[in-house]
Amino acid sequence: MGLLSIFSKTGRDKNMVIDISRSHISKVLEEKNRIESNAEKIEHLMLLAEKYPDFYDQLSEIFIDVKYSNPVVNNDIKILDEQIASKLDDLTLLLSKTRIRSDLAVNHSLRDIKELIHKREMKE
């Protein structure tokens, strides 16, 4: 059946079931790839932000949060990961310009990304 029962002597759940079916494993791997893709985007952004120390430091913190997030199979988390990817793409456009016209726009993008990461962590 693809299910493994683990019997726990302590805690609330005396009978916990873990899904190890192939379809679940492929979904976990898909989520892991999405996380790695976002982490790679942040690494690219860090290269673009090297001349802006404040942005670089914030991106370093975001990188750690994204890189080491859990690959959870959940539609809400999938949507949040896609929103994070979209915000990272927007930020790439802002930082790839030769000169940033507005620090405010970059700060708002970074704030939005941090909020999405926080929402994701709350749903894990």
N, C-alpha and C positions, 0 to 999 in steps of 0.2 A: 504494500500500500504506500510505501514511501514515508511512513510516519514512524517516529521513534518515541516511545514513552519513557520518561525518566521519572522515577519515583523519588520524591524528596521527603526526608524525615522531618525537616524543619521548614518553617515559613508557612504562608497562607495556602499556597498551592501544593497540595499533597500529590497531585497527579498533573505534571506538566507535559505537554506534547510539543515536540519540535518537528517542524516540517523539513524533511531532507529530500523531498522529491526533486527530480531533475528540473521541472518547470520552476520551482522555487529557487533552486540554485542558479538557474540562468537569469532569473529576475534579480537576484542579489548581485551577480556578476555585472549585469547591465547597470545597476545602480552604482556599483564600484567604479565602472568605467566613466559614468557621468561625473562622479566626484573627482576622479583623476583628470578628466578633461577640464573641469573648473580650476583645479590646482595648476594645471599647465597654463591656463589663461592668466592666472594670477602671477605666475613666474614671468610670463611675457610682460605683464604690466609692471612688474618690479624692475625689469630692464629699462622700460620706458620712463620710469619714475626715478631713476638714479640721480638725476639732477635736481630733484625736489625731495629733500630729506624727510620732511613731514609726511608727505604722501607715501614715501617708501616705507617708513616705519609703520604706518597704518596698514599698508598692504602686507607687510611681514606678519602682522598679527592676524589679518584675515586669512593669509595663506595657511597658517598653522591650524586655524579653526576649520578650514575647508579640507585640508589635506588629511586630517585625522578624524573626520566625522565618520559616523557609522553608516554603512550601506544598508539602510532599512528599506524593506519593501512596503511602501505605503503610498497611495496616490497623492495625498497631501504633501508628503515630502518630495515626491517626484515633481510636483508642480513648483514647489519652492526651489528645488535645484535648477529647474528650467528658468525660473525668474532670476536666480542668481547668475546663471550663464548669460542671460539677456543683459543684465546690468553690467556684467563684466565686459561684454561686447561694447556697450555704450561708453564705458569708461576707457576702453581701448581707443575708441575714436577721439575722445577728449584729449588723452595723453599723447596720441600719435601726431597731433598738430605740432608744428615747429615751436610755437609759443602758446602757452595756455593763456587764454584771454580772461578767464574767470576762475580764480581759486574756489569761489563759492560753488560753481557747478561740480567741480571735482569733489569737494567736501560733501555736497549733497549726495552724489553717487556713492561715495564711500559709506556715508551714513545709511543709505538705503540698503546697501549690501550687508552691513552689520546687522540691521534690523531683520533682514531675511534669514541670515545665519542664526540669529537668536530665535526666531520663530521655528526654524528647523530643529534646533536643539530642544525646544520645548515639546515638540511632537515626537521626538525619539523615544 
